[in-house]
Amino acid sequence: MTRRTLREHCFKMLFCTDFYPPEEAGEQIEDYLHSSPEEETDDSGVTEILHAVSLSEEEEAECRQRVDQILLKIPDVDEMIQDVSEGWRLRRMGRVELTILRLAVYELKFDENVPQKVAINEAVELAKKYGGDESPAFVNGILAKLAD
């Protein structure tokens, strides 16, 4: 599994946990990892796979461990985000953007194996893929203030 794939799975698992009480995080991660594939067929009969998780036991363990580490640091990470997000309260941020920021700030501040430029670039790419039109610029702006 590439680091990008790992990061995307971690983003999705963190996103899932954000809708439930913290004590249900493990259950939500389990649901994500073992959910049935979802697909959609358009009017022309073309089927697109929207969600399918097929990870080895090793890859699952790696994703779980990383998400668990991030979940433990969320209070610290949220404080860092709040300190630099002028005029934005965390509860006003979109959940996609906040989840991307949490993942990226964790990588910036607590993961010595991820270079800062990579963490920021990957966060912007996630924002392009999953966020709205303004998401990439918003995510980049917040992370630029937190980079050393």
N, C-alpha and C positions, 0 to 999 in steps of 0.2 A: 504494500500500500504506500502510495506517495505521501509526502508531508501535506500536500494540498488536499488529498482525499481525506486524510486523517483530520485535518483542520475543518473541512466541510462537515464531516460526520459529527465532530465535536460541537460545531456551531448548531447543527440541527438538534442534537441532544440537549444542549444548554437552552435552546429556544423552547423545546418541549417542557423542560422543567420549570420554566418561568411562569407557566399558567397554573401551577399547583403549589400547595404548601411545601416548604423545604423538606419535610419528612417524607414526602411522596416522590422525591427526586429519583430514588433507586427504581421505583416501580415505573416511572415515566421513561427512564433510560432503557429498562428491560422491554417495555412496550415498543419503543423505537427500534431496538435491535432485532426484535422478533415479530414485527408487524408484517402482515401480508403485503405483497407488492400491490401498488396502486397504479392503474393505467387509465388513460382517457383516449377515446376514439373520436376523431373529429368527423364532420359531415361527409368528408370524402372517403372515410373508412380507414384513414391512417391512424394507427395506434401509437401513442407515446407513453413511455413508462415515466410516471411522475415520481414514484418512490419505490425503491427496492434496495434492501440492505442485504448484502451477501458477504459477510466478513468471516474470516477464519476465527477460531477460538483465540488465537494469539492477537489478532487485530482487534477483536472485541475487547479483550483485556486491556490493550493499549489505549483504546478510546475511553473505556470506563475509567482507567487510572487518571488519564489527563482531565477528563470532565470532573472527576472527584476532586482533583487538585484545584481546579478553577473554582468549583463551588465553595471550597473552603476559603478561598481568597476574595470572594465577591464583596464582602463588606469593605475590605481595603481598596479593592479595585473601584467600587462604586464611589468611594470617597475621593479617589484620585480623579475620576471622571467629573464628579460634581465640582471639584475645585477649579477645573479649567473650562467648564462649560458655562460661559457667561450667558446669563439670561435663560438658561435651560435647566429645569428641574428634571431629575431622572424619570419621574412619573409622567412627564410630558413627552419624553422621547419615545419614538416608535420602538416596539419590542425587537424588531429586526435590527435596528441600528444599535440599540442598547446591548443586545446579545453580541453583535459583532465587536462593539467596543470592549465589552468585558473580555472576550477571547483575546483580542489584540493587546489590551493593556496587560493582561496576564503574561502574554508572550514578551512584551516590552520590558516589564518590570521583574518578572519572576522566572523566566525561562532563558537561561544563559545559552542555550543551543540555537536560539532563533535570533538572527541579526535584526536590528531595529528596522532597517529598510525593508527587509522581507516581511516582518510583521505588519508594517504599515501597508505595503503593496498588496499583500494577501487580504487584508481587511477591506481595502478599497475594492478589490476584485469581488469579494463576497457581497459588498454593498451594491455593486453593479448588477450582480446576479439576482439578489434577493430583495434589495431595497427599492425605494422609489427613485425618481429622477434626481432628487437633491441629496440622496444618501451618500454617494461617494464623496462629494465635497464636504459634507458634514462630518463624516467619519475621518476623513483625511485632516480636517481642521482640528478636531479634538486631539487626534493622535500626534499631530505635529507639535502641539503644545506640551505633550507628555514625553516626547523623545528627548533624550539627553543631548 
